[in-house]
């Protein structure tokens, strides 16, 4: 039997593209929480979303079951590296902490991908950042910045303007 605190959290260190990191930072700022907690929330939102899992199903090597829904692993799955940042692309580290229950849930998805946990969490966060519907579930009312806006730090948010 495994002993220890029931609420102990485990660290996941994933690599994401800079634009994903900015979206996570903006969501964290909107939710008034840390980047790690916002990233955890985004990854879990994507892992609970059936349409997102349907979109990721062609990349599954093994079967994945959640509740009454089952995704069958592929004999010749698509290459999952298409969802990850390219090796020549600049990446940023994103550190998040997950509870033991969340760890097992994310690890089951990683097992279906036949990949380690960290890249799969990065893929889930990226999928959440790409899909406006998921962002609206993760942070209701959040409006992502336009790609034509100025870089982070140069724009004042409405809540920060002092009168």
C-alpha positions as CSV (number, residue, x, y, z in Angstrom):
1,X,0.0,0.0,0.0
2,X,1.3,3.4,-0.9
3,X,1.7,5.8,2.0
4,X,1.8,9.5,2.1
5,X,-0.4,12.6,2.0
6,X,-3.5,12.3,-0.1
7,X,-3.2,15.9,-1.3
8,X,0.5,15.6,-2.3
9,X,1.2,17.1,-5.7
10,X,3.6,15.9,-8.4
11,X,5.5,18.2,-10.7
12,X,5.2,18.1,-14.5
13,X,7.7,20.1,-16.6
14,X,6.5,20.4,-20.2
15,X,7.8,22.3,-23.2
16,X,5.4,24.5,-25.2
17,X,5.7,27.1,-27.9
18,X,6.1,30.7,-26.8
19,X,2.6,31.7,-28.0
20,X,1.1,28.9,-25.9
21,X,3.1,30.2,-22.9
22,X,1.6,33.7,-23.5
23,X,-1.9,32.3,-23.7
24,X,-1.3,30.5,-20.4
25,X,0.0,33.6,-18.8
26,X,-2.9,35.7,-20.0
27,X,-5.4,33.1,-18.7
28,X,-3.6,33.0,-15.4
29,X,-3.7,36.8,-15.2
30,X,-7.5,36.7,-16.1
31,X,-8.2,34.1,-13.4
32,X,-5.8,35.8,-10.9
33,X,-3.8,32.7,-10.3
34,X,-0.3,31.3,-11.1
35,X,0.8,30.2,-14.5
36,X,1.1,26.6,-13.2
37,X,-2.4,26.5,-11.9
38,X,-3.8,27.9,-15.1
39,X,-1.8,25.4,-17.2
40,X,-3.1,22.5,-15.0
41,X,-6.6,23.8,-15.4
42,X,-6.2,24.0,-19.2
43,X,-4.7,20.5,-19.5
44,X,-7.5,19.0,-17.4
45,X,-10.1,20.9,-19.4
46,X,-8.7,19.5,-22.6
47,X,-8.5,16.0,-21.1
48,X,-12.2,16.0,-20.1
49,X,-13.4,17.3,-23.5
50,X,-14.8,14.6,-25.8
51,X,-14.5,16.5,-29.1
52,X,-10.8,17.2,-28.3
53,X,-10.2,13.6,-27.5
54,X,-11.9,12.7,-30.7
55,X,-9.5,15.0,-32.6
56,X,-6.6,13.4,-30.8
57,X,-7.8,9.8,-31.3
58,X,-6.0,9.2,-34.6
59,X,-2.7,9.6,-32.7
60,X,-3.6,6.9,-30.1
61,X,-1.5,3.7,-30.1
62,X,-3.5,2.0,-27.4
63,X,-7.1,2.0,-26.3
64,X,-8.3,4.7,-24.0
65,X,-11.4,4.5,-21.9
66,X,-13.0,7.3,-19.9
67,X,-16.4,6.8,-18.4
68,X,-18.6,5.1,-20.9
69,X,-16.6,6.4,-23.9
70,X,-13.8,4.3,-25.4
71,X,-11.3,5.3,-28.1
72,X,-9.7,2.4,-29.9
73,X,-5.9,2.5,-30.5
74,X,-4.8,2.6,-34.2
75,X,-2.7,0.0,-35.9
76,X,-0.9,2.7,-37.8
77,X,-1.4,5.9,-35.8
78,X,-0.5,9.3,-37.2
79,X,2.8,10.8,-36.0
80,X,2.3,12.6,-32.8
81,X,5.3,14.8,-33.4
82,X,3.1,16.9,-35.6
83,X,1.3,18.1,-32.5
84,X,4.6,18.9,-30.6
85,X,6.8,21.9,-31.2
86,X,9.4,21.3,-33.9
87,X,12.9,20.6,-32.6
88,X,14.3,23.7,-34.3
89,X,11.5,25.9,-32.9
90,X,12.1,27.9,-29.7
91,X,10.3,26.4,-26.7
92,X,9.6,27.6,-23.2
93,X,9.3,25.5,-20.0
94,X,6.0,25.4,-18.2
95,X,6.0,23.9,-14.7
96,X,2.8,22.7,-13.2
97,X,1.8,20.6,-10.3
98,X,-1.0,18.0,-10.4
99,X,-2.6,15.9,-7.7
100,X,-2.3,12.1,-7.6
101,X,-5.8,11.6,-9.1
102,X,-5.1,14.1,-11.9
103,X,-1.7,12.4,-12.5
104,X,-3.3,9.0,-13.1
105,X,-5.9,10.5,-15.4
106,X,-3.3,12.3,-17.5
107,X,-1.0,9.3,-17.4
108,X,-3.8,7.1,-18.9
109,X,-3.9,9.5,-21.9
110,X,-0.1,9.4,-22.1
111,X,-0.3,5.6,-22.1
112,X,-2.7,5.7,-25.0
113,X,-0.3,8.0,-26.9
114,X,2.6,5.7,-25.9
115,X,4.5,8.8,-24.8
116,X,5.9,10.2,-21.6
117,X,3.5,12.4,-19.5
118,X,5.3,15.8,-20.0
119,X,4.9,16.0,-23.8
120,X,1.3,14.8,-23.6
121,X,0.4,17.5,-21.1
122,X,2.1,20.0,-23.4
123,X,-0.1,18.8,-26.3
124,X,-3.3,19.1,-24.1
125,X,-2.4,22.6,-23.1
126,X,-1.7,23.5,-26.7
127,X,-5.0,22.1,-27.8
128,X,-6.8,24.1,-25.1
129,X,-5.0,27.3,-26.3
130,X,-5.9,26.6,-29.9
131,X,-9.6,26.1,-29.4
132,X,-11.7,29.1,-28.3
133,X,-14.5,26.8,-27.0
134,X,-12.0,25.1,-24.5
135,X,-10.6,28.5,-23.5
136,X,-14.2,29.6,-22.7
137,X,-14.7,26.5,-20.6
138,X,-11.4,26.9,-18.8
139,X,-11.8,30.7,-18.3
140,X,-15.4,31.9,-18.9
141,X,-15.4,35.3,-20.5
142,X,-11.7,35.3,-21.4
143,X,-10.9,36.9,-24.8
144,X,-7.5,36.0,-26.2
145,X,-5.3,38.7,-27.5
146,X,-5.1,39.4,-31.2
147,X,-1.8,38.2,-32.8
148,X,-1.4,41.7,-34.0
149,X,-1.3,43.2,-30.5
150,X,1.8,44.4,-28.8
151,X,4.0,42.0,-26.8
152,X,3.3,41.1,-23.2
153,X,4.3,43.8,-20.7
154,X,3.8,46.7,-23.1
155,X,0.0,46.8,-22.8
156,X,-1.8,47.9,-19.6
157,X,-4.9,45.9,-18.7
158,X,-8.0,47.8,-17.9
159,X,-7.9,46.6,-14.3
160,X,-4.4,48.0,-13.9
161,X,-5.2,51.6,-14.9
162,X,-5.1,53.8,-11.9
163,X,-7.1,56.9,-11.7
